[in-house]
């Protein structure tokens, strides 16, 4: 018997206008309510707000909708300072008061810890914060082109790969917040069309611009870049995908860790540490929070002059060098030999001879390495978003009583914390570090003791 297709007569909810009460924020800062026994996600809403919304997407387990009207406002709603906020994906929480966005981040951690069977009665310490605006010293700016070949320079739109054309970004530090208009005008004038993939901007002592060049520069365009660099006192580098080379005269890039970063007064004459880096190296984007983070880490480690400290995922020496000012010895471990070489150079420039750096893949088997058989009294680790589970499995065997864990991903932190707790460690202190104000991203520090 033949079967014939019969179109569903069930009315699809997409496009319907509905009323929703927002219950909570999800981990991305998006408001969540309930409609027909399913979760409904509505951006730019806050808990306890009643909204009129239009359903944009209907799935088997949830809906997505867009706001038409905010019927009543949360007491914690504030007016976003940036007029690009509703479209630009750079910030998530500009509509939420500063104290509440810290509370949101804390609750996000509590939820993830609970999922990993960790007691959520945690010993919270005061959060490390900075100004909520004009704090970011490094950013990658996207470059796209419209149908006419004209450049669009900015950050990605919310939930999209397309860019928002920006005139300024109030999260960037003052010397670089207006760079978008300058770049747009310059790129539009280049003879090579669609020749740039993105531009990275760094501000330390100077404004440095790293141009991802998709097509080799000709002399005409080199001159345009040099002229604009001279006009605005930029250092310009060209990244061709294989190497980064300076186009203009440049001075070494470095940032400073100050005397207030827990450095002993007996080293007062050499109290400022310069951390030298290359244009593509990782550095923390928030200078103030980075300095305060170092102070806290050194305080929580309770460093003594006879301590021997292990610093895992040490990078350029951001923690290693200040620690070395206060203890007998430091060993820093990093996955890339190039970073090991730079950390070693930074130690030499600071005239520190009680610190050594070694290369190792810390999430592979490193137990037979000579440095792993030394005695350590304390350890600090600051892994990438992937976390440190493989490293911690081996670190537990070293039986070090004090561990300070600095994390940039709460999900991997929760998993790693559960491993340490199941092996006899307890959480003595925990604090949020608001490295990325106005966004959903969380940096956390935990002191574990055994």
Secondary structure, DSSP 4 states (H G I P E B T S, - for coil): ---------SPP-TT-EEEEE--EE-TTS-EEEEETTEEEEETT--TT-EEEEEEEEE-SSEEEEEEEEEEE--TTB---S-TTTTTBTT-S-TTB-HHHHHHHHHHHHHHHHHHTT------B-PPB---SSS-B-EEEEEEEE-TTS-EEEEEEBTTSSSEEE-S--TTB-GGGTTHHHHHHHHHHH-SSTT-EEEEEEEESSSEEEEEEESSPPPHHHHHHHHHHHHHHTEEEEEE-SS-EEESS----EEEEE-TTTT--GGGGGG-PEEEEE-TTS---SBHHHHHHHHHHHHHHHT--TT-EEEEES-TTTTTHHHHHTTSSEEEEEES-HHHHHHHHHHHHHTT--SEEEEE--TTS--TTSGGGGS--SEEEE---TT-SHHHHHHHGGG--SEEEEEES-HHHHHHHHHHHHHTT-EEEEEEEE-TTTTSS--EEEEEEE-
